[in-house]
Amino acid sequence: MDILAHGMWAAAGAEVLGRKVAITRYDTLGIVIFALLPDLVHLLPVIGWVAFGGGTMRDLYEYVVATPAAEPVLPPIVKELTHHLHCIGHSAIVAGAVTLVVWRMRRNWLIPLLGWWLHIVIDVFTHSLDYYPSPVLYPITYRGFDGVAWNTPTFMALNYAFLAATWIWLWRTRSRRIVP
């Protein structure tokens, strides 16, 4: 799924959660940030290459909007780093390990981590094997589930239509939020 939709679904999920249990604005913000991070973190090596290694803003743009097999040529280390950071950010195994550590050390971060989990679940079903499958079992395997490619026009239209309907419903029923 595209990053804007990830953020909007995470914010909607946080709003629904806030109607069931008391969560803070920081929890809501954390949910949205953690929902965006898997798609942002893997851009860091490309951004570093653009800033310090000879890449151009055009290279960054072409990487961001690329389809599989149409990515710009990246230096081997940048390509490897982006690949592994993508795998780490979309892995339920990695997210599970982080969640266990957070549960033991910083329980107040558990609610924000829901954004990361939401991102993984959404991407498992909205990435096809042809379009950046989510390696949910990385580092055991790179394989992903063959879902519906989120970038198809029909899916994009339906996704944003459902988002609009969800946000209209949330707006019309907004007085039901529990405030901590």
Sequence and secondary structure as in RCSB ss.txt:
>XXXX:A:sequence
MDILAHGMWAAAGAEVLGRKVAITRYDTLGIVIFALLPDLVHLLPVIGWVAFGGGTMRDLYEYVVATPAAEPVLP
PIVKELTHHLHCIGHSAIVAGAVTLVVWRMRRNWLIPLLGWWLHIVIDVFTHSLDYYPSPVLYPITYRGFDGVAW
NTPTFMALNYAFLAATWIWLWRTRSRRIVP
>XXXX:A:secstr
  HHHHHHHHHHHHHHHHHHS   HHHHHHHHHHHHHHHHHTTHHHHHHHHHSS  HHHHHHHHT  TT      
HHHHHHHHHHHHHHT HHHHHHHHHHHHHH GGGHHHHHHHHHHHHHHHHH  TTS    TTTTT         T
TSHHHHHHHHHHHHHHHHHHHHTGGG    
